[in-house]
Amino acid sequence: MTQLDSIVTLLNQTDPSYLYFTLFFFAFAENLFPPTPSDLVIAFGGSLVGIGKLGFAATVLAATLGSTAGFIVMYFIGFFLGKKLIDARKPSFLPFDKIMVAERWFAKYGYGLVVANRFLSGTRAVISFFVGLSELPVAITLPLCALSALLWNSLLVYAGSIFGHNWKQLEQYLDIYGTVIAILVVLVIVSMVARYFVRRRHA
């Protein structure tokens, strides 16, 4: 039995009143302890919506609150401790000044990344950390990350309710989606790095 199967078995045996907290917990934990299979757990929650065990709005709300809370915790870690943590580790392959270049990119494009963060599988914790490191105002960041979580979790719960007992088929689609997103993110980063060095060379 896989870890995910164990989680599903536990959820099936859990009283509905505790399932919402479980969804909140997994959505929250993913931001701090990736990789956590929160998307699949939320999709399973959608399958429970499909059979009438959970309510659609309450399921989306629980997942969205967890996602938003996790994002904000990582945001504050980046905000208050980010520079100290990076400087203390001093990774030789990624000098501090290059990290600060990335921080300036987040300061420039950060709000768009906050809105897109839930759709960028595998990079959510990194985005929330760097958004905090860039010191983007929390009054703007909080509603934007909540909107991102609301849209993504609504899609997951709806898809899970449509697939019903075959909800695990979503795993294949989510894996493909995650791979495509990872490739696109790498291409964007490489493009931005190349653009930075070209500009620097011309300057």
C-alpha positions in Angstrom: 0.0 0.0 0.0 1.4 3.4 -1.0 1.5 6.5 1.2 -1.4 7.9 -0.8 -3.5 4.8 -0.4 -2.9 4.9 3.4 -4.1 8.5 3.5 -7.2 7.7 1.5 -8.0 4.7 3.7 -7.6 7.0 6.8 -9.9 9.6 5.2 -12.6 7.0 4.3 -12.6 6.0 8.0 -12.7 9.5 9.3 -15.9 11.2 10.5 -17.0 13.9 8.0 -16.7 16.6 10.6 -12.9 15.9 10.8 -12.4 15.6 7.0 -12.4 19.3 6.5 -9.6 19.8 9.0 -7.7 17.0 7.3 -8.0 18.8 3.9 -6.9 22.0 5.6 -3.9 20.3 7.1 -2.6 18.7 3.9 -3.1 22.0 2.0 -1.3 23.8 4.7 1.6 21.3 5.0 2.4 21.3 1.3 3.8 24.8 1.6 6.2 23.9 4.4 7.0 20.3 3.8 7.0 19.7 0.0 6.3 17.4 -1.7 3.0 16.7 0.1 0.3 15.1 -2.0 -2.2 17.8 -1.2 -3.6 18.1 -4.7 -4.6 14.4 -4.8 -6.0 14.6 -1.3 -8.1 17.6 -2.2 -9.2 15.8 -5.4 -10.2 12.8 -3.2 -12.2 15.3 -1.1 -13.9 16.2 -4.4 -14.9 12.6 -4.9 -16.5 12.6 -1.4 -18.4 15.7 -2.5 -19.6 13.7 -5.5 -21.1 11.0 -3.3 -22.6 13.5 -0.9 -20.3 12.9 2.0 -18.9 16.4 2.0 -20.2 19.8 0.8 -18.6 21.5 -2.2 -18.3 25.0 -0.7 -17.0 23.7 2.7 -14.4 21.4 1.0 -13.1 24.3 -1.2 -13.1 26.6 1.8 -11.1 24.2 4.0 -8.5 23.6 1.2 -8.3 27.3 0.4 -7.8 28.3 4.0 -5.1 25.7 4.4 -3.3 26.7 1.2 -3.5 30.4 2.1 -2.3 29.8 5.7 0.7 27.8 4.5 1.6 30.4 1.9 1.6 33.2 4.5 3.7 31.2 7.0 6.3 30.6 4.4 6.0 34.2 3.3 6.8 35.5 6.8 9.7 33.0 7.0 11.1 34.6 3.8 10.2 38.1 5.0 11.9 37.9 8.5 14.5 35.2 8.1 15.1 34.8 4.3 18.3 36.8 3.9 19.8 35.3 7.1 19.0 31.8 6.1 20.4 32.2 2.6 23.5 34.0 3.8 24.2 31.4 6.6 24.1 28.5 4.1 26.3 30.3 1.6 25.7 27.8 -1.3 28.8 27.8 -3.5 26.8 27.0 -6.6 24.4 29.9 -6.0 26.2 33.0 -4.7 24.3 35.4 -2.5 24.4 38.2 -5.1 22.7 35.9 -7.7 20.0 35.1 -5.1 19.5 38.8 -4.7 19.0 39.1 -8.5 16.2 36.5 -8.2 14.8 38.5 -5.2 14.7 41.7 -7.4 12.9 39.7 -10.1 10.3 38.6 -7.5 10.0 42.2 -6.4 9.2 43.2 -10.0 6.9 40.3 -11.1 5.9 39.0 -7.7 2.2 39.8 -7.8 1.7 37.8 -10.9 3.6 34.9 -9.4 1.4 35.1 -6.3 -1.8 34.8 -8.4 -0.3 31.9 -10.4 1.4 30.1 -7.5 -1.2 27.4 -6.9 -1.1 26.6 -10.6 2.7 26.2 -10.6 3.0 22.7 -9.2 6.3 22.0 -7.4 7.3 25.6 -6.9 4.7 26.8 -4.4 6.9 26.9 -1.3 9.7 28.5 -3.3 7.4 31.2 -4.6 5.9 32.1 -1.2 9.4 32.2 0.4 10.8 34.5 -2.3 7.7 36.7 -2.2 8.4 37.2 1.5 12.1 37.7 0.8 11.1 40.5 -1.7 9.0 42.1 1.1 5.9 42.5 -1.0 3.1 44.0 1.1 1.1 41.4 2.9 -2.1 43.4 2.5 -1.9 42.8 -1.2 -0.2 39.4 -1.2 -2.8 37.8 1.2 -5.9 38.3 -1.0 -4.0 37.4 -4.2 -2.7 34.1 -2.8 -6.2 33.4 -1.4 -7.7 34.0 -4.9 -5.1 31.7 -6.5 -5.9 29.0 -3.9 -9.7 29.4 -4.3 -9.5 29.0 -8.1 -7.1 26.0 -8.1 -8.9 24.2 -5.3 -12.3 24.7 -6.9 -11.0 23.1 -10.0 -9.5 20.1 -8.1 -12.7 19.6 -6.0 -14.9 19.9 -9.1 -12.7 17.4 -11.0 -12.7 15.0 -8.1 -16.5 15.2 -7.9 -16.8 14.4 -11.7 -14.4 11.5 -11.6 -16.0 10.1 -8.5 -14.6 6.7 -7.5 -12.2 6.9 -10.4 -10.6 10.0 -8.9 -7.1 8.4 -8.9 -7.1 8.8 -12.7 -6.5 12.5 -11.9 -3.0 11.5 -10.7 -1.9 10.8 -14.3 -3.2 14.2 -15.5 -1.7 16.0 -12.5 1.7 14.3 -13.1 1.6 15.4 -16.8 0.6 18.9 -15.8 3.3 19.1 -13.2 6.0 18.0 -15.7 4.9 20.5 -18.3 4.8 23.3 -15.7 8.3 22.3 -14.5 9.7 22.4 -18.0 8.1 25.8 -18.6 9.4 27.2 -15.3 13.0 26.0 -16.2 12.7 27.6 -19.7 11.5 30.9 -18.2 14.3 30.9 -15.6 17.0 30.1 -18.2 15.6 32.8 -20.5 15.6 35.4 -17.7 19.2 34.5 -16.6 20.4 34.6 -20.2 18.7 38.0 -20.7 20.3 39.3 -17.5 23.8 38.3 -18.5 23.4 39.7 -22.1 22.3 43.0 -20.7 25.1 43.0 -18.2 27.6 42.3 -21.0 26.3 45.1 -23.2 26.4 47.5 -20.2 
